[in-house]
């Protein structure tokens, strides 16, 4: 599966706000790091708790994918969290087609509005 295709499907899972659908993308030993907050989740149980909390804190959120890059089992995606307009990037690795590591970098500053 191409990077664009699997990442499109991965972020569609996040857009669905379905924790089961999102967590199905994770390797059992996934490590998720939210760099700006310092939060790290290790393993499927902690990752699921992170996903459930994120969905609770950001109801109705969707991800506008700006750019995706993949090289073997490494990936990066630039996104805009809507409707907040918050820009961010996810960088990670895959293991057997599932997300093994994911580090999110984001800024609470909204995307620039054109004048």
Secondary structure by P-SEA (a helix, b strand, c coil): ccaaaaaaaaaaaaaaccccccccccccbbbbbccccccccccaaaaaaaaaaaaaacccccccccbbbbccccbbbbbbccccccccccccccccccccbbbbbbbcccccccc
